[in-house]
Amino acid sequence: MQAWTIQDARVRFSEMLQACTVDGPQMITKRGIEAAVLVPAAEWHRLQSRVRPTLKELLLAPSGRGDLVIPPRGRGTRRPTSSY
């Protein structure tokens, strides 16, 4: 993975984009510290597909979502009623 400074990435963006599509992800640094990575679109889509499903997807899924354990009800005491 090649590292680019922000200024180089800004000035030579087309070259960095070409390097990304040919060589893979490109690191962008800011003052010597890793700030961002430019990745090919195909790799981005692959990474996004591995992300955990959203709540909507979980609720609409045909498979079960797990066992719901409901504790047995006991003979609890009621709170005393207050007379105001």
C-alpha positions in Angstrom: 0.0 0.0 0.0 1.4 3.3 -1.0 1.2 6.3 1.3 0.3 9.8 0.0 0.4 13.1 1.8 -2.7 15.1 1.7 -1.1 17.7 -0.6 0.2 15.0 -3.0 -3.2 13.3 -3.0 -4.9 16.6 -3.8 -2.5 17.6 -6.5 -2.2 14.1 -8.1 -5.6 12.7 -7.4 -6.0 11.1 -10.9 -2.7 9.4 -10.4 -3.7 8.2 -6.9 -7.0 6.9 -8.3 -5.2 5.0 -11.0 -2.8 3.5 -8.5 -5.9 2.5 -6.4 -7.5 0.7 -9.2 -4.3 -1.1 -10.3 -2.4 -1.6 -7.1 -5.2 -1.7 -4.5 -5.8 0.6 -1.4 -3.8 3.8 -1.1 -3.1 5.4 2.3 -3.5 9.2 2.8 -1.5 10.7 5.6 -1.9 14.1 7.4 1.3 15.3 9.0 2.7 11.8 9.0 -0.3 10.3 10.6 -2.6 7.9 8.7 -5.8 9.8 8.0 -7.7 7.9 5.3 -7.6 5.1 2.8 -8.8 5.1 -0.8 -10.0 1.7 -1.8 -11.4 0.3 -5.1 -15.2 0.3 -5.3 -15.3 -3.5 -5.6 -13.4 -3.9 -2.3 -15.6 -1.3 -0.6 -18.8 -3.2 -1.7 -17.2 -6.5 -0.4 -16.5 -4.9 2.9 -19.9 -3.4 3.2 -21.6 -6.7 2.6 -19.8 -8.2 5.6 -21.2 -5.6 7.9 -23.8 -6.8 10.4 -27.4 -6.5 9.3 -29.5 -3.5 10.2 -32.4 -3.8 12.6 -34.9 -3.6 9.7 -33.2 -6.5 8.0 -33.2 -8.6 11.3 -36.9 -7.9 11.9 -37.8 -8.8 8.3 -35.6 -11.9 8.2 -37.5 -15.2 7.7 -35.3 -17.0 10.2 -35.8 -16.8 14.0 -34.1 -14.2 16.0 -33.4 -16.4 19.0 -35.2 -17.7 22.0 -37.1 -15.3 24.2 -36.8 -16.3 27.8 -39.6 -15.1 29.9 -39.1 -15.8 33.7 -42.0 -17.5 35.5 -44.3 -15.1 37.4 -44.1 -15.4 41.1 -46.4 -14.5 43.8 -45.1 -11.0 44.4 -46.6 -8.6 46.8 -48.5 -5.6 45.7 -47.5 -2.1 46.6 -49.7 -0.6 49.2 -52.2 1.9 47.9 -51.7 5.4 49.1 -54.7 7.5 50.2 -54.1 11.1 49.3 
